[in-house]
Each structure stands twice: as structure tokens, then as C-alpha cells.
Amino acid sequence: MGLLAVLDTHKKGQESVEIEYRLYSWGEIFHPFLGDREHSTAARFILTQFPFKIFSSSTPYDDPLPQKLCLTFKAPHEVKKETDHTTISGIFAHEIAKEFAAFLSLYTRRRVFAEKQLRYDGLPVEQEGEIYQRAHFQERQSLKEIDPKEIYKLLDNLQALDRNIANGFIIQQLR
């Protein structure tokens, strides 16, 4: 599970690669902010520290939905057992981004999707996106303010769970 691997790597301070990903949200997500959200860059920072950072690259109230979010995380090199005799290894950035998008969707009650990787270790990456094709009417949702401390606490609790339960939770989110 990629999300759990990021949380483990962050907690242990292990070597990882910084990845930047584009997410889309079908309802605006921001952190609590007093003041003019539309003209403030500070208001666009949603999560500001690792293991996951989120910045809204959409202008609040201005850009049409979906809201564009920039997700940054430090991805570990993983070795996965595919079958009894084969293993694969690498950095599974898309899996991590999809799992975090599912987690954020569950928390915010907004549809959040991972589109494509934008940067790898600070360098731009050219990659085809997986844009969510909206096949039905999407009701406009009000702005959702999220408490970053609450998100980080939930991620800590998820990382501290028995690994089988935590894996089950993540698999259930992705369905």
C-alpha cells in the first residue's frame, strides 16, 4: 500500500524521492482562513508539511470546477511481491496519489481524483493524465474548509493501526 509506505518512510526518516502530483476536486477544498481568500497566496496552502503537502493551483471562487490541487509527497522505493516467485520494485507514485485522493475524498466528502505526475525530485515530468470523465450531472458543492491538524492526526492514526486493518481500510476506500 503506497499511502502507508509514505507514512512509514516519513516517520522513520528513510530515503525517498519528492513527487508532485495534480489532483482534481469536484468541490473546493481550503484550510480555514480569515481574510480575502481570492487574493491571498497563503490561503491556497491547504497542507503545509510532509508527509503530504497540498496547494490549490486554482484561484478561489474564480476558476470553474474542478479545483486543481498540487499534491507533494516523498515516495519511497518499494519492493512488492506479485506472486510466489516474482517481485517488482520501484517508486509507485500513481498508486500513492490515488490512495491519498481516496483518503481526501472520504474526509472532505468531495470527489477527488489523481490525474498525473508533474515533478520528480524537483524536475518537471511530461506525462499523460488520467482525467476523470464526468458522465453525469455534478451538483455544485459549497467550499469545504479542512483542519490540517486533523488530517495529519488521522494519517498518524492510520499509520499506527495494525497493518492488516490499515491495508483493509485503504483497499475499501479504492472501491
Residue pairs with C-beta under 8 A, 6 or more apart in sequence:
1 99
1 166
1 167
1 170
1 171
2 75
2 78
2 92
2 93
2 95
2 96
2 98
2 99
3 96
3 99
3 100
3 103
3 158
3 170
4 158
4 159
4 163
4 166
4 167
4 170
5 75
5 76
5 78
5 96
6 16
6 51
6 52
6 73
6 74
6 75
6 76
6 96
7 51
7 155
7 156
7 158
7 159
8 14
8 76
8 159
9 15
9 16
9 51
9 74
9 75
9 76
10 16
10 50
10 51
10 74
11 159
14 76
15 76
15 77
16 74
16 75
16 76
16 77
17 74
17 75
17 77
17 91
17 120
17 121
18 72
18 73
18 74
18 75
18 119
18 120
18 121
18 122
19 72
19 73
19 74
19 75
19 91
19 93
19 96
19 97
19 117
19 119
19 120
19 121
20 70
20 71
20 72
20 117
20 118
20 119
20 120
21 70
21 71
21 72
21 73
21 93
21 97
21 114
21 115
21 116
21 117
21 118
22 57
22 68
22 69
22 70
22 71
22 114
22 115
22 116
22 117
22 118
22 129
23 54
23 68
23 69
23 70
23 71
23 97
23 100
23 101
23 104
23 112
23 113
23 114
23 115
24 66
24 67
24 68
24 69
24 112
24 113
24 115
24 131
24 132
25 65
25 66
25 67
25 69
25 104
25 108
25 110
25 111
25 112
25 113
26 65
26 66
26 67
26 110
26 111
26 112
26 134
26 138
26 141
27 65
27 67
27 108
27 109
27 110
27 111
27 141
27 142
27 143
27 144
28 56
28 58
28 60
28 61
28 65
28 67
28 141
28 142
28 143
28 144
29 46
29 54
29 56
29 67
29 69
29 104
29 108
29 110
29 112
29 143
29 144
29 146
30 37
30 43
30 44
30 46
30 56
30 60
30 143
30 144
30 145
30 146
31 43
31 45
31 46
31 47
31 145
31 146
31 147
31 148
32 145
32 147
33 40
33 42
33 43
33 145
35 43
36 43
37 43
37 60
37 61
38 59
38 60
38 61
38 62
43 60
44 55
44 56
44 57
44 60
45 54
45 55
45 56
46 54
46 55
46 56
46 69
46 146
46 148
47 53
47 54
47 148
47 151
47 152
48 148
49 152
50 72
50 73
50 74
51 73
51 74
51 155
52 71
52 72
52 73
52 100
52 151
52 155
53 71
53 72
53 73
54 69
54 70
54 71
54 72
54 104
55 69
55 70
55 72
56 67
56 68
56 69
56 70
57 68
57 69
57 70
58 67
58 68
58 69
60 143
65 138
65 140
66 113
66 132
69 112
70 118
71 97
71 100
71 101
71 114
73 96
73 97
73 100
75 91
75 92
75 93
75 96
76 91
77 89
77 90
77 91
78 89
78 90
78 91
78 92
79 87
79 88
79 89
80 87
80 88
80 89
80 92
81 87
82 88
93 117
93 120
94 114
94 117
97 114
97 117
98 114
98 174
99 170
99 173
99 174
100 114
101 112
101 113
101 114
102 112
102 170
102 173
102 174
103 155
103 158
103 170
103 173
104 110
104 112
105 111
105 112
105 173
106 173
107 146
107 151
107 154
108 144
108 146
109 144
110 141
110 144
111 132
111 138
113 130
113 131
113 132
114 130
115 129
115 130
115 131
115 132
116 127
116 128
116 129
116 130
117 125
117 127
118 124
118 125
118 127
119 125
158 166
158 169
159 166
161 169
